[in-house]
Amino acid sequence: MGLVFRKKYKSRLRGRIIRSSKNIVALANPRHSLRLMREINIGMIGGGTVGSGVFHAFQTNGALMQSRLGVQIIFRKIAVKAFDEPRPYEIPKVLMTLDWQNVVNDPHIQIVIELVGGTGVAKSMILSALGKGKTVVTANKALLSAHG
C-alpha cells in the first residue's frame, strides 16, 4: 500500500501538508520520500518567566524540531495566574486560561508541561494529569525529591 500511495500521489503532494482526522499528516518533501508526521498537542501550566521562555523557544525553533523529529508540536492551552502578568515573551491570549484544570481535562492535550514549582499545588496538578493518562514533563526537583 505504501508504494502505491507514493507512486499515485507523490506528484500531487510535493511540498504540501495533508491533515487527516486522526492527526496523521503526510508530508511530501522533494528530497525525501513521503513520510507520516504526527501532531502532538501540548498544554502548559505556568506562563511566567520560565513558561513564556519555553513557549518562545518552541515558537522560535518549532520548524527545526518538526523537521528533525517528524512531529508537529502544537500548544493548545497555557494556564497562567493572570492575563496581564508581565512576561519576558508574549503568549497569545487565545491560548491562555486562568484554570489549570482546563489544561489537564482537555481531551485533545496529550502532554502537560508543569512549570509552576513548589510541592503543594504542583503535586495535585501532576497527579491529576497522570490520572487522566497524560504524559507529564516537569523539572520540579523539590517535588520529585519530596514525593518521588
N, C-alpha and C positions, 0 to 999 in steps of 0.2 A: 504494500500500500504506500509506503514512504517513497519508493522510487516513482510510482505512478503519480503521486501528488507533486513531486518535484518536477517531473517532466511536463505534466499537464499545466501547472500553474506558475512555474518559475518565471516565465517571460512577463506575465501579468502582475506578479508580486514584487518584482525587483525594486528594492528601496522603499517598500511600503510596509506598514504595520497593520495586521488584520487582528481584530479582537473577537473573541468568541464569548459565549455566555458563561463558560466555565473558567474565565480568567486565563485562558491559554492564548498566547499571542504568537503568530507566525511572523517571523522577521526574515525578509529576503535581503541578504547582504550581497552585493556584487562579488565580493572576494570570498565568500563562504557559501556553502550550500544552505538550503532552507533549514532553520532550526527553530525549536519551540522555546518560547520565553514565558515565564510565569510572572504574574503580578503579585507582589507581597504588600498587603495593607498593614500599615503601622499606625498605632496610637501611642501618644507620648503623654506621660503625666509629669508635669513640671515644665514650665515655659519661661523660666527666669534666665539668668545669665548662662548657665550651662545648657538648658533646654533650647534657648534661642540659638546658641552656638552650634548645637548638634543639628538643629533644623537647617541652619545656614550651611553647614558642611555638606549635608545631604543635597541641598539645592545647588551648591557650587559644584560638587563632584558627582552628582547623580548620573549623568550621562557616561562618565568614565566607569563608575561601578556597574552600571547596567551593561556596558559592553564587555566588561571583564567577567561578571558573574552570570550574565544571561538572565537576570531577574530585574524587573522594573519595580522600584521601591516607591510606594505611594503613601504619603501621610494623609490619614483620614480625619483624625481629631487630635487636638492637643489640649490637655486640661491645664488651666492656669489659675492662679489665685485671683487675679484681677485683670480685666481687659486693658486698663490704662496704665498698668505697671511699666516702668521704664525697662527696656531691654536693649542690649547691645545690637541685636539684629531683629529686624521686623518679622513678625509672624502674621500671616494674613488672618484677619478677624473671622473669616468664614470657617477657618479650621479650629478656632478657639472655643472652648467650653469652660464653664466655671465648676462643673461637676465631674470629678474623676470617674464616677460610675458610668457616665455616658461613654467613656473610652472603653472601660472593661466590658460593658454589656453590649457593645456594638457587635453584631454577628459577623460583619464584614472584616473586622480587625483581627489579624492573625498573630501579630507580635505587639506586645506592650513594652514600652521603654519607661522605666521608673527613674526619675531624676529629682525626686523630692528630698531625699536624705532623711536622716533620723531613723529611729527604731519604732516609733509608735504607729502613726497613720500609714507610713510606708509599708509596714508589715501587713496591715489589713488590705492595702491596695494590691500587693503582690499575691497574697493568699487568695484574694477574690479573683484575680486574673488567672491564676493557676487552676482554681476551681472551675472556671469556665473553659478550661482546655487551651488557654492561650500560652504562647511562648513568652517568657519574661526576660528582659535584658536589664540588668542593674549593675551599678558599680558601687552600691551602698555597702561599704566594708563594715561599718558599725552594725548594721542589721545582720549581715551574714555572719559576723563573729559572735553576735549575741544569740542568734536564733538558728544559725546554720542554714 
